[in-house]
C-alpha cells in the first residue's frame, strides 16, 4: 500500500506548545503570556470593525501594520514585513534563505521550533552549544541561516551588543535576530537590521503587547530580504481584524511600556524571593525567569506546583531538565506561586 504521508513528515518530531489548560482558577505561568490586558486603543479598534468589512479580503500587504512599525522604529515601509505571529516569519525564513541541502544554525538550547523548521525543510541543523553556564562564545558556524534568540530563551539573558554585531559580521548567511522579548531588554539589534544586508530582526505582539491570541509578528531588515518573504507568504496572511487591532496596539507605546515596567518590577521581586529560598536564578531581560530549584528536582516541583494550581514550564533534555521557566504574572499571581512554593518545600523538609 502506498504511503499517503511523505516520509519526512512521518519521521518529524513536531513542536510541542506549552499547556493551555481548560480548568478554571489555575495560575498560568508556563507560556510567557502577558498578565495584563492589551491597549484599550487596540480593543476599541477591534470593536469598530463593521460586519460588512468582513465580506472583503484584507489588505494583502498588511500596510497599516507595516506603517505603524516603520513609524515606531524609524525604518522605511519596504523594510518591514508583517506575519501571522513571528513563528510564520521564522518558517518563511527557513524557506526563503536556505537552499535544498543547506544548513540552519541556532543556539542549543534555545527555541525548540528551530530544529522542527529545519526538519520540515529536510535540511541539516548546526546547533551551537552554550557552555555549562549557558554562555555563548560568538562562534559563527558554516550555515545558510542562523536563528539567534536575543534576549535568549529559555535562559532570559541578553547577549552583549558587541557579541551580536561581531557574529553578524562574521556570518556569511542570513542572521535572524529572534527578538520576541526585545521590549523587556535594555538593548536590541535594530541598528544591525537597518545597516547590514544579512540581518533581520523578528518581533512579536504576543509578549509585551499582550496579544498572544491575535497572532501578529513583524520583521525588519534589508529590502531584498523583506521582498523575498513577500514572494512566498500566503496571499492574505493577516486577517482584517488582526491588522486593525495590531496597528492600534503598536501605536500605543505608552500602554506597552507601562505594562513592561510592571512586569520588570515583579520579575525582580520574584528573583529576589527565589534566591532567598536557595534557588539558582539566572539574570533575565525577559518576562520570565530561568531557575534551578533547591531541595527538589525541577520536574518534581513542576508536578507539585500543578497540584497546588500553579503551572510553570519544564523542558526535558540533559541541558534543561534541572531548570524551570517561570512566566512573570501579576503580583497576585506571583504571591500565589510563592505561597505554593513555601507549602511544597516546607512539606518536604
N, C-alpha and C positions, 0 to 999 in steps of 0.2 A: 504493500500500500504506500502510495506517495505521501511523504511528509508535507503537510499543509503550512507549517510554520517553519521559517528558514532556520538553519542550524544556529546561526549567530544569536537569534532571539531565544531559541530553546536553551542555549547554554548560559544566557545572560542572568547574572545576579542583579536583580532590579534594585533601584534606590528605595530605601525604606524611610518614609517620613516619620516624624515624631507622632506619638499617640494623640489623637483628637477624641477625647472621651465623651461619652454621652451622659454619664452620671452627673447629676446636679451637685453643686456645692464643693467640688474639688478645687483646690488651689493649683492652677495650671502654670507651672514654672519650667516647662520642658521644651518649648519650641520657639523661644525668643520673640514672642509677640509683645507688642507694646501694651502695657496695662491700662493706658489712658485712652479716652476717645479721640478720634481724629478731629481735624479742624472743623468748627461749625460752618465755615465757608464751604468746605467740601460737602458736608451733609446737605446744606442748602442748595448747592449746585445740583446734587442728585435729585432733590425733591422738585426742582424746577423743570426737569425734563418732561416734555409733553408726550403723551402716549402716541400721538401722530408721528413724532420723530422716529419712533421705533420701527416704522414701516420701511424706512430707508437704510441702506447700508451706511456704516460710519465712514469717516474720512480715512482712506487707506494709508495716508501719510502721517496720521496722528499729529497733525500740525499744531493743534492747540497745546498739547503736552510738550512738544519739542520747542515751541516758542517760549513756554514758561521755563523750561530747563536752560535754554540759551540765555534768557534774561538773568536768571539767578546766578549762573556760573560764568558769564562773560565769554561765551563761545558763539560761533555762528550756527545758525539753524542747520546748515548742512553738515555740521559736526556732531549732530545729535540723532540718535535712533531710540525709539520707544518700543518696548516689547511687553509681552504677556508675562509679567514678572521677570526678574533678572534671570531665572532659570531658562526661559525661552532664548534669551540673548546668549547665554553660555552655550546652549545647544547649537544655535546658529553659528557661533564662532567655531565650533568643532567641525562644522560642515564647510564654512567659508575659507578657513585658513589652514586646513590640513589636507594634503593630497592623500589619495588612496595609498596605503603603505607607509604613511607618515607616522609621526610620533607626537604625543601630547604629554607635557610635563606638568607637575604640580608638587606641592609640598606634602610630605607624609609625616604625621597625619594632617589632614585638612578636610575640606568639604567632600563628603563621600559620593557626591554626584559626579565628580570629575572622572573617576575611572569608569563609571557607568556610561558616560557620554563617549569615552574612547571605545568601550566595548560595543556600543551601538554602531559606531563608525567602522569597527573592525580594525582599529589602528593600535599600534604599540603604545604602552604607557611608560613614562620615565619619571617615577617618583623620586623626589629629592628628600632624603630622610632628615628630619630635625634631630638634634642631639638629645641626650637624656634629659636635658633641662628645657627641651623644646625651643632651643636657639637655632637660628638659621645662619649659615656662613656665607650666603650670597652666591653659591655655585650656580653657574649657567650651563645647563645640560644641552646636549645636541637634540633639539626637538623643533617642530614647526610652530607649536603653540604652547604657551605656558600660562596656567592659571595660578596667579599669585594672590592669595587671600590676605587682604590687609585692610583693617585690623584682622588678625588671624583668627580663624575658627578651627578647632574648638577652644583654643587657649585664651583668646581675648587680647593678646598683646599687639602692640603697634610696632611694625618694623621701622627702623630709622630711615628717614628720607634719603640719606646718602646711600644706604644699602640698596634701597629700591631703585634709585636713579642709576647707580652703577650696574645693577643687574640688567636694567632695560638697555643700557648702552652696550653691554657685552652680548646680549642675547640676539641672535640673528633673525628669529621668527617674530611672531606677534605675541606680545605680553598683554594678557587681560588682567588688570588690577581689579579683583573682585572686592568691591568696597561696600558690601551690604551694611556695614556698621560705621561708615565714614563719619556720619554726623555726631557720633559719640566720641570721636578721636580728635586729638589736637592737630594732626597733620593729615594730608591726603596726597594723592597722586595726580591731581587735576593739572598742575603745571606740566607734568610729563605727557598727559593726554593732549594738551594744547600744543606742545612743542616737538614731540617725537613722532616720526611716521609709523612706528611699530607698536604704539601703546594705545590701548583702550581702557577707559575707566568704566566699570559697570556698577550701577547702584539700583536700589530697590526702594519702593514706598512701603514695604512690609514692616519695617522696623521703626525708624524714627518718626515716620508719618502715620503710624498706626492704621495701615491699610492692607494688612496681610490678606484679608478676604477679597480684596479688589483685584490683585494680580497685575501690578504695573511695575515695570522697571525701565531703566534707560541706560544707554551707553553714550560716551563722549570720546571723540578722537579724530584722527585724520579723516578728511572727507573720503579718501579712497577706501578706507576700511569700513566706514559707515555705509558707503554706496554698495559694498559687497553684501552687507547684511540685508539691505533693502532688496537686492536681487533675489534672495532666497527665502524671504519671510512669507508667511501666509498672506493672502491678499488683504484681509481685514483682521489683523492680529490683535487689535484692541477694539472692543465694542464702544458704542457711542456713550454709554453710561460711564464706563471706566475712563474714557478720555476727558469727559467733562469734570468728573469728580477729582481725578488726578491733577488736572491743571489748576483747579481751585486750591487743592491741598498744597501744591508746590508754591503757590503764590502767598500762602500764609506762613511765611518763615517764622514769624513771631510765635505762633502757636507751637510749631515743631520744636523750636529752641527751648521754649518753656517746659515742654514735656521731657526733652532730653536732659535739661538741668535737674528736674525732679528725679529722673532715673539715675543720673550720675550720683546724686546725693545719697539715694537709697543704696546704691551699689557700694559706696564707701562705708556706709553704716554696716551693711551686711558683712563686707570683707573684714572689718574690724571685729565684729562679734564672732565670726567663724575662726579667726586667728586666736581669739581668747579661748575658744573651745578646743584648740590644738590642731585645727585643720591647716593643711598647706594650701594657701590661696595665691594663685598666680596674678600678677598685675593685669588689669583689664582696662581696655579703652572701648568697650562694647556695652551692650545691655545684658550681659551675663557674666558669671564667674566660673572659672575652671578650678575645681578644688579637689584635694585628696583628703578623705575623712580620716579621723583619728579614732582608733579603738574599734573599728568595724570596717568590713570591706565595702567598697563602693556599691557593688551590686546588692549586698545585704542591706545597706542603708537605703538604696533605691526602693527595695521591696518593703522595708519597714515604713518609710515615709508614705508610700502609697496606701498602706493600711490606715495611716493617720489622715488620709485625704489630701496629700500633697504630691504632685507629680514633678519630678526632675528628670534629667536625661542622662543615660548611661550608654557608652559605646563599647562593644566588645572589641577584643584585639589586644595584643601584647602591649602596645604603646599606650592605650587609652583605658584599659579595664580597671585601673586603680583610681580613676577620677570620675567625678560627676560634673555635669554642666548645669548650672542653676540660672535660670532666667530671672532678671530683676523685675519683681512685681510692684504693686503699690506697697506703701508702708504697712498697711493692714495685712496684706498677703505675706509679706516678709515676717511680720510678727507671728503669724500662724506657722510659718516654716520654722522659725526659731523655737517656738513652743514645742512643735513636733520633734525637732532635733533633741531638745533637752529631755523630752519624755523618752525617746528611743534610747538615747545614750545613758540616761540615768537607770533605766530598767535593765540595761546590760551590765552595769557596774557591779 
